[in-house]
Amino acid sequence: MLTGKQFRLNVETMGIRTVPGQRGVAVPVPAGSVAVGGRQCGIYPVNSPGGWRILGRTPLQLFDVQQVEPCLLSPGDEVVFRRICAQEFAEIASQVGVL
């Protein structure tokens, strides 16, 4: 994960067992990817190389250097993960101007 990862938590609070961390060679990971490694979970804020196990993606833009507050999330924010279909992902992304 990036040093400036947007969000990180202990996966046991999500009911997920410990997951092996790095897979070896870093691969391109799209921004918004939700990933686990070891006992940690994180969301990649920008496109970057990575090696954690990808669980899914958020259509929200978590980091935008053009904004006064570049990070969507702040310390103490509560984050809820929920499953969405590809159509809902595309609808949300188009509403927030990501796609």
Protein Blocks (a to p, Z undefined) as FASTA:
>chain_A
ZZklfbdcdfklnopacddfdehjacdddehiacdehjbccddfbdcddfbdcfbdcfbd
fbdfkbmblbfbdghiacddddddfklmmmmmmmnomZZ
